[in-house]
Amino acid sequence: VEPGAVFFHEWRDNSSPYRIGPSIWIDGAGKMTAGGKELLTVPLSQWVGVRIECGMGRKADGTYKLEVTLPGGAPQTIDLRMVNDQFRRLEWFGFVSNADAATTIYVDDVKLETK
């Protein structure tokens, strides 16, 4: 995330209105939040590892695990509540720049797997 960027990654289903599962935001200063809760600050202009584990279907329980690896650091795991406890099915996997000015965000090595 470069300075000034406002970025979020979110999982949604196709209900009307859609239900949101995992959702993480990073603001222009690097503050990462989920569900309105401040989690940590990521360094700007550096790669950060992010991994999300979330049960789907019958395995969904309204929670997910967020693992964040900062440069040179060990992974930090945070247990979080989904935005909507009824989220069960992934139908939209989005990466959104929400800034109101020209900014830069890099996304690399995206993997979506089932277990």
VMD Tcl script that draws the C-alpha trace (Angstrom):
set ca {
  {0.00 0.00 0.00}
  {1.43 3.34 -1.03}
  {0.89 6.54 1.00}
  {-2.62 7.95 0.66}
  {-4.18 4.75 -0.67}
  {-7.44 3.55 0.86}
  {-7.93 -0.13 0.18}
  {-10.28 -2.89 1.20}
  {-10.61 -6.60 0.54}
  {-14.00 -8.14 1.08}
  {-15.91 -11.41 0.59}
  {-19.60 -11.25 -0.33}
  {-22.43 -13.54 -1.32}
  {-25.09 -12.71 -3.93}
  {-28.02 -12.13 -1.56}
  {-30.02 -8.94 -1.93}
  {-28.74 -7.07 -0.06}
  {-25.48 -9.01 -0.19}
  {-23.99 -10.38 3.03}
  {-20.37 -9.58 3.83}
  {-18.06 -12.14 5.39}
  {-14.41 -11.25 5.95}
  {-13.59 -7.59 5.31}
  {-10.30 -5.81 5.95}
  {-9.47 -2.17 5.30}
  {-6.14 -0.34 5.12}
  {-6.17 3.46 5.17}
  {-3.70 5.96 3.73}
  {-1.51 5.85 6.83}
  {-1.35 2.02 6.89}
  {-3.92 1.47 9.67}
  {-5.58 -1.94 9.18}
  {-9.10 -2.42 10.51}
  {-11.72 -5.16 10.41}
  {-15.31 -4.70 11.52}
  {-14.45 -1.22 12.77}
  {-11.75 -2.63 15.05}
  {-8.20 -1.28 14.63}
  {-5.85 -4.26 14.29}
  {-2.37 -2.97 13.49}
  {-0.43 -0.59 11.26}
  {1.23 -1.95 8.15}
  {4.34 -0.24 6.78}
  {3.70 1.77 3.64}
  {5.55 0.96 0.40}
  {6.49 -2.54 1.61}
  {5.09 -6.00 0.97}
  {2.81 -7.40 3.67}
  {1.56 -11.00 3.74}
  {-2.15 -11.53 4.39}
  {-3.96 -14.85 4.73}
  {-7.64 -15.35 5.52}
  {-9.20 -18.67 6.60}
  {-12.96 -18.83 6.70}
  {-15.41 -21.72 6.91}
  {-18.04 -21.90 4.16}
  {-21.40 -23.65 3.95}
  {-22.01 -25.91 6.95}
  {-18.54 -25.05 8.26}
  {-19.36 -21.33 8.53}
  {-19.59 -20.17 12.14}
  {-19.51 -16.37 11.80}
  {-15.76 -16.13 12.39}
  {-12.55 -16.06 10.38}
  {-8.83 -16.06 11.02}
  {-6.67 -13.27 9.67}
  {-2.94 -13.87 9.50}
  {-0.72 -10.84 8.82}
  {3.03 -11.04 8.24}
  {4.86 -7.73 8.37}
  {8.29 -7.38 6.70}
  {10.90 -9.26 8.74}
  {8.33 -10.37 11.30}
  {6.57 -13.54 12.34}
  {2.95 -14.13 11.29}
  {0.35 -12.63 13.64}
  {-3.01 -14.43 13.79}
  {-6.15 -12.54 14.76}
  {-9.56 -14.17 15.32}
  {-12.37 -12.00 13.96}
  {-16.15 -11.95 13.51}
  {-17.59 -11.72 10.04}
  {-19.51 -8.57 9.14}
  {-22.65 -10.72 8.70}
  {-22.95 -13.95 10.71}
  {-25.18 -15.40 7.97}
  {-22.40 -15.30 5.36}
  {-22.05 -18.88 4.04}
  {-21.18 -18.72 0.34}
  {-18.41 -16.82 -1.46}
  {-19.69 -15.24 -4.68}
  {-17.62 -12.03 -4.86}
  {-13.94 -11.78 -3.88}
  {-13.07 -8.11 -4.21}
  {-10.07 -5.82 -4.00}
  {-11.18 -2.19 -4.01}
  {-9.36 1.13 -4.07}
  {-11.64 3.51 -2.20}
  {-9.44 6.63 -2.34}
  {-10.73 9.87 -3.87}
  {-7.37 10.65 -5.52}
  {-4.83 8.83 -7.69}
  {-3.09 6.23 -5.49}
  {-1.27 2.93 -5.88}
  {-1.89 -0.47 -4.35}
  {-0.07 -3.65 -5.34}
  {-1.66 -7.10 -5.05}
  {0.38 -10.22 -5.85}
  {0.33 -14.00 -5.35}
  {-3.44 -14.29 -4.76}
  {-4.57 -17.85 -4.06}
  {-8.11 -19.02 -3.40}
  {-8.31 -22.58 -2.10}
  {-10.79 -24.95 -0.50}
  {-9.90 -27.56 2.06}
}
mol new
graphics top color blue
foreach p $ca { graphics top sphere $p radius 0.5 }
foreach p [lrange $ca 0 end-1] q [lrange $ca 1 end] { graphics top cylinder $p $q radius 0.2 }
display resetview
